[in-house]
Amino acid sequence: MRNPRLWIFAALLLLAPLAVAACGDDDDDDSDPRVGQVGALSETATYAWASAGVEGLYDYLATDITDVCPVEDLVEELADRDQPTDWQQIKDVEFEGEDNATGIVIVVYSSERREEEWSFTREGESWRVSRLPGLETCGTSS
């Protein structure tokens, strides 16, 4: 073979199966697109809360919360909580069925990192926050 492009092409054809085998198994949780979806939601909700207060977080809550807990009640419910300043990551995401998940969200409050368990539910095509620390009693004392 005089053409160097043919040599490169032939080498790539021989190495491609090895590269695919090295990628690992598709059943790994990290390859589940829902992990990225709930991670993106937790990040967006945290930054909305950080920039707009509780009212910003409200837009990302599940309807089973917003139906019983108006934004004014949520502001009161979370009044004793610090407002986040940064989101770092989500980890240990576990799914219950197709439409429910829990994960540990690492949120920064001022300079303190906290690991919090958040729950998520899928509503239509979107994921929503269905539980986070401080929301346990919102809407129950009416």
C-alpha positions in Angstrom: 0.0 0.0 0.0 1.6 3.2 -1.1 -1.2 5.5 0.1 -0.7 6.4 3.8 -4.4 7.1 4.2 -5.1 3.5 3.4 -2.7 2.4 6.1 -4.4 4.6 8.6 -7.8 3.4 7.5 -6.8 -0.2 7.8 -5.3 0.4 11.3 -8.5 2.1 12.4 -10.6 -0.8 11.2 -8.4 -3.2 13.2 -8.4 -1.1 16.3 -12.1 -0.1 16.4 -13.3 -3.4 18.0 -10.8 -3.0 20.8 -11.9 0.6 21.4 -15.5 -0.4 21.6 -14.7 -3.3 24.0 -12.8 -0.9 26.3 -15.9 1.3 26.6 -17.5 -1.0 29.1 -20.9 -2.4 29.4 -24.0 -0.5 28.5 -25.9 -1.6 31.6 -23.8 0.7 33.8 -25.9 3.3 35.6 -23.6 6.1 34.3 -24.9 5.4 30.8 -28.5 5.9 31.9 -29.6 9.2 30.3 -31.9 9.8 33.3 -28.9 10.3 35.5 -27.9 13.3 33.5 -31.4 14.6 33.3 -32.0 14.6 37.1 -28.5 15.9 37.6 -29.2 18.8 35.2 -32.5 19.5 37.0 -30.8 19.5 40.4 -28.2 22.0 39.1 -30.7 24.2 37.4 -33.1 24.2 40.5 -30.1 25.0 42.8 -29.0 28.0 40.7 -32.6 29.3 40.3 -32.9 29.1 44.1 -29.5 30.8 44.5 -30.3 33.7 42.2 -34.1 34.2 42.7 -34.7 32.8 46.1 -37.3 30.2 47.0 -39.5 31.6 44.2 -36.9 30.4 41.7 -36.9 26.9 43.2 -40.7 26.8 43.1 -40.7 26.5 39.3 -38.8 23.2 39.5 -41.0 21.5 42.1 -43.3 18.6 41.3 -47.0 19.4 41.0 -47.9 17.2 44.0 -45.9 19.8 46.0 -47.1 23.0 44.2 -50.7 21.8 44.3 -50.7 21.8 48.2 -48.0 24.4 48.9 -48.4 27.8 47.4 -45.2 29.8 46.9 -45.9 32.0 49.9 -46.0 28.9 52.1 -42.9 27.5 50.6 -41.1 30.8 51.3 -42.2 30.5 55.0 -41.3 26.8 55.1 -37.8 27.4 53.9 -37.2 30.7 55.7 -34.9 29.1 58.3 -32.8 27.5 55.6 -29.7 29.1 54.0 -29.9 30.0 50.4 -27.5 28.0 48.3 -24.6 29.7 46.6 -23.4 26.9 44.3 -24.1 23.4 43.1 -21.3 20.8 42.8 -22.7 17.5 41.7 -25.2 14.7 42.0 -24.2 11.2 43.0 -25.6 7.8 44.0 -28.7 8.2 41.8 -31.1 5.3 42.2 -34.3 4.8 40.2 -37.6 3.3 41.3 -39.4 2.4 38.2 -39.1 4.7 35.2 -40.4 7.9 36.7 -38.9 8.2 40.2 -35.4 8.7 41.5 -33.4 9.7 44.5 -29.8 11.0 44.6 -27.4 12.8 46.8 -27.0 16.4 45.7 -24.0 18.3 46.8 -24.9 21.9 47.4 -22.8 24.8 48.7 -24.2 27.2 51.3 -21.8 30.2 51.7 -18.6 28.1 51.9 -20.2 25.0 53.5 -20.6 21.9 51.3 -23.7 19.8 52.2 -24.8 16.5 50.9 -28.6 16.3 50.7 -30.9 13.6 49.6 -33.3 14.9 46.9 -36.1 13.0 45.2 -37.3 13.5 41.6 -40.3 12.5 39.6 -40.9 12.6 35.9 -44.0 14.6 34.8 -44.5 14.1 31.1 -41.2 14.8 29.4 -39.7 16.8 32.3 -38.2 15.8 35.7 -39.2 17.7 38.8 -37.9 17.9 42.4 -40.4 16.0 44.5 -38.5 16.2 47.9 -35.6 18.0 49.4 -34.7 18.9 53.0 -37.2 21.4 54.4 -40.2 20.5 52.3 -41.5 17.7 54.5 -44.4 19.6 56.0 -45.2 22.2 53.4 -48.9 22.1 52.7 -49.7 19.8 55.6 -50.7 22.4 58.2 -53.5 24.1 56.3 
